[in-house]
Amino acid sequence: MDRKIVVELIEENHNIMHKLVEKMHIVYENKYSRHKIFALMWLGKNGKQRLKDIAAQMGMSPSLLCVMFNKMEKEDLIVREVDQNDRRNTYYSLSENGELTADNAIKEIKKSVLKILELFKEDEIEDMAKALSVVNKILEKHL
């Protein structure tokens, strides 16, 4: 099978999910941008990291991420820590407020997905669960 077809299917899935969110009027109310929420959830999952490593793994430029993190530090969402052994390295982690915000975001996202799943019949849910299980097993082999 042409691998481009899989890429197109993933993109199509992403677009369909966005349309469902709009159709169901699902709104995640948060005073922070999606980029900030994504960064908080990423830090929550991965823990304290260097800026350049976070940027590489999130697919962002270090300079843009640094600007965003400066704002997030002022908003008490993250903590910046300079490496005492190598002052060129700066580490970032979640503050208590950042942890709470990330946890709340994850809960809201899960509620939104559950709301979308209410549209499906039981046999469709079972088919989706089986398909996702297969995809996850395939992906895990390559970790």
C-alpha positions in Angstrom: 0.0 0.0 0.0 1.2 3.5 -0.8 2.3 5.2 2.5 0.9 8.5 1.2 -2.6 7.0 1.5 -2.0 6.5 5.3 -0.9 10.1 5.6 -4.0 11.3 3.8 -6.2 9.1 6.0 -4.6 10.6 9.1 -5.1 14.1 7.8 -8.7 13.3 6.9 -9.3 12.0 10.4 -7.9 15.2 11.9 -10.2 17.3 9.7 -13.3 15.2 10.4 -12.6 15.5 14.2 -12.4 19.3 13.9 -15.7 19.3 11.9 -17.4 17.2 14.6 -16.1 19.6 17.3 -17.6 22.5 15.4 -20.9 20.6 14.7 -21.3 19.8 18.3 -20.4 23.3 19.4 -17.7 21.9 21.7 -15.8 24.8 23.1 -12.9 24.5 25.5 -13.0 27.6 27.5 -9.6 28.6 28.7 -7.9 32.0 28.9 -4.7 30.5 27.4 -3.9 29.9 23.7 -3.9 26.4 22.3 -0.1 26.6 21.9 0.3 27.4 25.6 -2.1 24.6 26.6 -0.2 22.2 24.3 3.1 23.2 25.8 1.7 22.8 29.3 0.4 19.3 28.5 3.7 18.4 26.8 5.8 19.5 29.9 3.4 17.7 32.2 4.0 14.5 30.3 7.7 14.9 29.8 8.9 16.8 32.9 11.7 19.3 33.2 13.5 19.8 29.9 16.0 22.1 28.1 14.4 24.7 25.9 16.2 23.4 22.7 15.0 19.9 23.4 11.4 21.0 24.0 11.5 23.1 20.8 12.9 20.2 18.7 10.3 17.7 20.1 7.4 20.2 19.7 8.5 21.2 16.2 8.9 24.9 17.1 11.8 27.3 16.8 13.7 27.8 20.1 13.3 31.6 19.7 9.5 31.5 19.3 9.2 29.0 22.2 11.4 31.2 24.4 9.1 34.2 23.8 6.1 32.1 24.7 7.8 30.6 27.7 8.7 34.1 28.9 5.1 35.1 28.9 4.1 31.8 30.5 6.6 32.3 33.3 5.0 35.8 34.0 1.6 34.0 34.1 3.0 31.6 36.7 2.5 28.6 34.4 6.1 27.4 34.2 9.3 27.6 36.1 12.7 28.5 34.5 15.9 27.1 36.0 19.4 27.9 34.7 21.8 25.0 34.8 24.4 26.0 37.4 27.1 23.8 35.7 26.4 25.2 32.2 24.7 28.6 32.2 23.9 28.2 28.5 21.3 25.6 29.4 17.9 26.6 30.7 15.4 24.1 32.0 11.7 24.5 32.1 9.1 22.7 34.1 5.5 23.3 35.2 4.6 25.5 38.2 1.8 24.3 40.5 -0.5 26.6 38.6 0.8 25.1 35.3 0.2 21.6 36.5 -3.4 22.4 37.5 -4.0 24.1 34.2 -2.6 21.2 32.2 -4.6 18.7 34.3 -7.8 20.7 33.7 -7.1 20.9 29.9 -6.7 17.2 29.7 -9.9 16.6 31.6 -11.8 19.0 29.2 -10.3 17.4 26.1 -11.4 13.9 27.4 -14.9 15.2 28.1 -15.0 16.6 24.5 -13.9 13.3 23.0 -16.5 11.4 25.1 -19.2 13.9 23.8 -18.1 13.1 20.2 -18.2 9.4 20.9 -21.9 9.7 22.0 -22.7 10.0 18.2 -21.6 6.5 17.5 -23.4 3.2 17.8 -22.0 0.5 20.1 -20.7 -1.6 17.2 -18.9 1.4 15.7 -17.3 2.1 19.1 -16.1 -1.5 19.2 -14.7 -1.3 15.6 -12.9 2.0 16.5 -11.4 0.6 19.7 -10.1 -2.5 17.8 -8.6 -0.4 15.0 -7.0 2.0 17.4 -5.6 -0.9 19.4 -4.0 -2.3 16.2 -2.5 1.1 15.3 -1.1 1.6 18.8 0.5 -1.9 18.8 2.1 -1.1 15.5 3.4 2.3 16.6 4.7 0.9 19.9 7.0 -1.5 18.0 8.9 1.5 16.7 9.4 3.4 20.0 
